[in-house]
Amino acid sequence: MQKRYFIKGEKKKYQKLLEWTNISDILEKRISFEKNSSSKIINFIDNDEKISISVYTLYPLITYDSSFLKSEIKGYISLKNNKLYYSNPEYIIHFILRCRPLKKRLNLDWCKSNFKFEKVDKLICKNILQGKISSKREYTKNIYRGIVNKNQNVPYKLIEETDLSYYQLKSYIKVAKNYENLIKNRHKLKFDFMSDFRNEAFLLQEKINFNWSEKRMKEVHSNWSKKIADIKFKSLEDEMIEYSSSINLPYIRIINSKKELYLEGKQLSHCVFNYWEYIKDKVGLICSFKKGNDRGTIYIEKIQNVAVIRQFYGYKNKPMSENNWSILNNYIENELGQFVLEELKLIN
């Protein structure tokens, strides 16, 4: 069986294109071609050999010698001899969801027209063609297969209801001790150290308990940072960063070597050593702050041509005092800010 489908408004455009091809007067046909807009067509094939969905654009075209309709393929999903072939599958699925008869044919009636397939891979394409994804739950199970631990209870209902995207959840599911706690405490993903914390858990093959308080998470984060830094230091070869200018400020010292950065993280029990590649590539600047007994580490970036303080933390990521922040802000508005603008790469 082969059938042609149209989304709303496209069939009328297609009929106008056919009328244009039947114009007998050659000059009239050539001059009027601009009045016709293109039409998008969905072609569906289902027979013993293959199942296939393709979307192509049909539009009028004239050359010096002729005038005709040109077809341009925009994407396809095809299953032949149990082998899947595809091009631009997200585009194809977008059109399937806007075509009610084809949605029904593929058991996708459960999808609203604004439903977003966050992940489209070979298995999902194959199951869509075969009509095997007939509910939101089946789709959810499909996209999280291979990511979730089969031995742990997976709260699919919570996953479907959460405002977290597939890609946000995916990056934390592997390191979450309990999936339900991860989703219920998803506000903790906004903690500014959480991305580093997740990466540390991944490297060390550890699990994050999302029922932990922020204080407890910071303590574990510091311990894991120290463990990673100690392992890296065993084979550490020192590297230096050269800047074209220099500054000398009370309380602040620019860190420009790999070993200095390691020692800064070790002394203050935090993860600053993980930022080496950023400062090496000059997309970030790290400074050590010392005023009396107050110690802290500063991380600065050049964003939209403005020097921006991204982090300023003390021992074990403790917040710095308002007085220390005032000193730093004053430097950023003057000499330190100018140094950042001159030396760092721009981040848009």
C-alpha positions in Angstrom: 0.0 0.0 0.0 1.2 3.5 -0.9 -0.6 6.6 0.3 0.0 10.3 0.2 -0.8 12.5 3.2 -1.0 16.2 3.8 -1.0 18.4 6.9 -3.5 21.2 7.2 -3.3 23.7 4.3 -0.8 21.7 2.2 -3.3 19.8 0.0 -4.7 23.1 -1.4 -1.2 24.2 -2.3 -0.6 20.9 -4.0 -3.7 21.2 -6.1 -2.7 24.7 -7.2 0.7 23.4 -8.2 -1.0 20.7 -10.3 -3.2 23.4 -12.0 0.0 25.4 -12.8 1.5 22.3 -14.5 -1.6 22.1 -16.8 -1.3 25.7 -18.1 -0.9 25.3 -21.8 0.4 28.7 -22.6 4.1 28.5 -22.1 4.8 32.2 -21.4 1.8 32.4 -19.0 3.0 29.4 -17.2 6.5 30.8 -16.8 5.4 34.2 -15.7 2.8 33.0 -13.2 5.1 30.4 -11.4 6.0 32.9 -8.6 2.3 32.9 -7.5 2.6 29.3 -6.4 4.1 28.4 -3.1 5.7 25.0 -2.3 3.7 22.1 -0.9 5.0 19.6 1.7 3.8 16.0 1.1 4.0 12.9 3.3 4.5 9.7 1.4 3.7 6.5 3.3 4.5 3.0 2.0 3.6 -0.2 3.8 4.1 -3.5 1.9 5.8 -6.9 2.3 9.2 -5.3 1.4 9.2 -2.2 3.6 7.5 0.4 5.8 8.5 3.9 4.9 7.6 7.5 5.6 9.1 10.3 3.7 8.5 14.0 3.6 9.3 16.0 0.5 8.7 19.5 -0.8 7.2 20.1 -4.2 7.7 23.5 -5.8 7.6 25.2 -9.3 10.8 25.8 -11.0 11.7 27.4 -14.4 14.9 27.3 -16.3 15.7 29.0 -19.6 14.4 26.0 -21.6 11.6 24.6 -19.4 9.2 24.9 -16.5 8.4 22.0 -14.2 7.6 20.8 -10.6 10.7 19.9 -8.7 10.7 17.5 -5.8 13.1 17.7 -2.9 13.3 15.1 -0.1 13.4 16.6 3.4 13.8 13.4 5.4 12.7 9.8 5.7 12.3 6.8 8.0 12.4 3.4 6.2 12.4 -0.1 7.6 13.5 -2.8 5.0 14.4 -6.4 5.8 14.4 -5.3 9.5 17.1 -2.7 8.8 16.4 0.9 9.5 17.4 3.7 7.3 16.7 7.3 8.1 17.5 11.0 7.5 16.3 13.9 9.6 13.9 11.7 11.7 12.9 14.5 14.1 11.6 16.4 11.1 9.6 13.4 9.9 8.0 12.8 13.4 7.1 16.5 13.6 5.0 16.0 10.4 3.5 12.7 11.6 2.2 14.4 14.7 0.5 17.1 12.6 -1.2 14.6 10.3 -4.2 13.0 12.1 -4.8 10.0 9.7 -1.2 9.0 9.8 -1.0 9.4 13.6 -4.0 7.0 13.9 -2.4 4.5 11.4 0.8 4.4 13.6 -1.0 4.2 17.0 0.2 7.7 17.9 -3.3 9.1 18.8 -2.1 9.6 22.3 0.3 12.3 21.1 -1.0 15.9 21.1 0.2 18.0 18.1 2.5 19.9 20.4 4.0 16.8 22.0 7.8 16.8 21.8 9.8 13.7 21.1 12.8 14.7 23.1 14.9 11.7 21.9 14.7 10.1 18.5 17.0 7.1 17.9 16.9 4.0 15.7 14.8 1.9 18.0 12.2 4.6 18.5 12.0 5.2 14.8 11.6 1.5 14.2 8.9 1.1 16.9 7.0 4.2 15.5 6.9 2.7 12.0 5.7 -0.6 13.5 3.0 1.1 15.6 4.6 -0.2 18.8 4.7 3.1 20.7 1.0 3.4 21.6 1.2 5.4 24.8 3.3 8.0 26.6 4.5 5.3 29.1 5.9 3.1 26.3 7.7 6.1 24.8 9.2 7.0 28.2 10.4 3.4 28.8 11.9 3.5 25.3 14.0 6.6 25.8 15.3 5.6 29.3 16.2 2.1 28.4 19.8 1.4 29.0 20.1 4.4 31.3 18.0 3.3 34.3 19.1 0.5 36.6 16.7 -2.4 36.1 17.1 -3.4 39.7 15.8 -0.1 40.9 12.2 1.0 40.9 11.7 3.5 38.1 9.1 6.2 38.8 7.8 6.6 35.3 4.8 8.6 36.3 7.0 11.1 38.1 9.3 11.3 35.1 6.4 12.0 32.8 5.1 14.8 35.1 8.4 16.5 35.8 9.4 19.8 34.2 12.9 18.4 33.7 13.9 17.5 30.2 15.1 14.1 29.1 18.6 15.4 28.7 18.6 17.0 32.2 17.5 13.8 33.8 19.8 11.6 31.7 22.8 13.5 33.0 21.9 12.7 36.6 20.1 9.4 36.5 23.3 7.4 36.3 24.7 8.9 39.5 21.5 9.1 41.5 21.2 6.7 44.4 17.4 6.9 44.1 15.4 8.1 41.1 12.4 9.2 43.0 14.5 11.3 45.4 16.2 12.9 42.4 13.0 14.1 40.8 11.4 15.2 44.1 14.5 17.2 45.0 15.2 18.5 41.4 15.5 22.1 42.8 18.9 21.0 44.1 20.1 20.6 40.5 20.3 24.4 40.5 23.1 24.4 43.1 26.0 26.1 41.4 28.4 23.2 42.3 26.0 20.5 41.1 27.5 20.0 37.6 31.0 19.4 39.1 29.5 17.2 41.8 27.8 15.0 39.1 31.0 14.7 37.1 32.9 13.7 40.2 30.3 11.0 41.0 30.6 9.7 37.5 34.4 9.6 37.5 34.5 7.9 41.0 31.6 5.6 40.2 29.8 7.0 43.3 26.1 7.8 43.9 24.5 11.0 45.0 21.8 10.9 47.6 19.5 13.7 46.6 17.9 13.6 50.1 21.2 15.1 51.4 21.1 18.7 52.6 23.1 21.3 50.6 25.6 21.4 53.4 26.1 17.6 53.3 26.4 17.7 49.5 29.1 20.3 49.7 31.0 18.2 52.2 30.9 15.2 50.0 31.7 17.3 46.9 34.9 18.6 48.7 36.0 15.1 49.7 35.5 13.8 46.1 37.3 16.8 44.7 40.3 16.2 47.0 40.3 12.5 46.0 40.3 13.3 42.3 43.0 16.0 42.7 45.2 13.7 44.7 45.0 11.0 42.0 45.7 13.6 39.2 48.7 15.1 41.2 50.5 11.7 41.2 51.3 12.1 37.5 51.0 15.9 37.3 53.5 17.8 35.1 53.5 21.5 35.8 52.3 23.9 33.1 52.4 27.7 33.1 50.0 30.2 31.6 51.5 33.3 30.1 49.6 36.6 30.2 50.7 39.7 28.2 50.3 42.0 31.2 50.4 41.7 35.0 48.7 43.3 38.0 49.6 43.6 41.6 46.7 43.9 44.0 46.4 43.6 47.8 44.8 40.3 48.9 44.6 38.9 45.4 47.1 36.6 43.4 46.4 35.3 39.9 47.0 31.6 39.6 48.9 30.8 36.5 50.3 27.3 36.9 48.8 23.8 37.2 50.6 23.0 40.5 49.5 26.3 42.0 45.9 25.4 41.1 46.2 22.0 42.6 47.6 23.4 45.9 44.8 26.0 46.0 42.1 23.3 45.8 43.9 21.1 48.3 44.4 23.9 50.9 40.8 25.1 50.6 39.2 21.6 50.1 37.3 22.4 46.9 37.2 21.4 43.2 39.0 24.3 41.6 41.6 22.0 40.1 38.9 20.7 37.7 38.9 24.2 36.1 42.5 23.9 34.8 41.4 23.5 31.1 39.3 26.7 31.4 42.2 28.8 32.6 44.7 27.1 30.3 42.5 28.0 27.3 42.0 31.5 28.8 38.2 31.3 28.9 38.4 31.7 32.7 40.7 33.4 35.3 41.3 32.0 38.8 42.6 34.1 41.6 43.6 33.2 45.2 42.2 35.6 47.8 43.9 36.1 51.2 43.1 38.8 53.8 44.2 37.9 57.3 42.6 34.6 58.2 40.2 34.8 55.3 41.0 32.6 52.3 39.0 32.2 49.1 39.2 31.3 45.5 37.7 33.5 42.7 36.6 32.3 39.2 36.0 35.0 36.6 34.9 34.9 32.9 34.6 37.5 30.2 30.9 37.4 29.1 29.6 39.7 26.5 32.7 41.9 27.0 32.0 42.2 30.7 34.2 40.7 33.5 31.8 38.5 35.5 32.6 36.8 38.8 31.2 33.3 38.5 32.3 31.9 41.8 33.9 33.2 45.0 34.2 30.6 47.8 36.2 29.9 50.8 37.3 26.7 52.6 35.0 23.8 51.6 33.0 26.2 49.4 31.8 28.3 52.3 30.4 31.8 51.3 32.7 34.8 51.6 31.8 37.8 53.8 30.1 40.9 52.4 33.3 42.9 53.1 35.4 40.5 51.0 32.9 40.7 48.2 33.0 44.5 48.4 36.8 44.4 48.0 36.5 42.0 45.0 33.8 44.0 43.3 35.9 47.1 43.6 38.8 45.4 41.9 36.5 44.0 39.1 35.2 47.5 38.4 38.8 48.7 38.0 42.2 46.9 37.5 41.1 43.3 37.7 38.2 43.8 35.4 40.5 45.5 32.9 42.9 42.6 33.1 40.1 40.1 32.4 38.9 42.1 29.3 42.4 42.2 27.9 43.5 38.7 28.6 40.5 36.3 28.4 38.6 35.0 25.4 35.0 36.3 25.0 32.1 34.0 25.9 28.9 35.0 24.3 
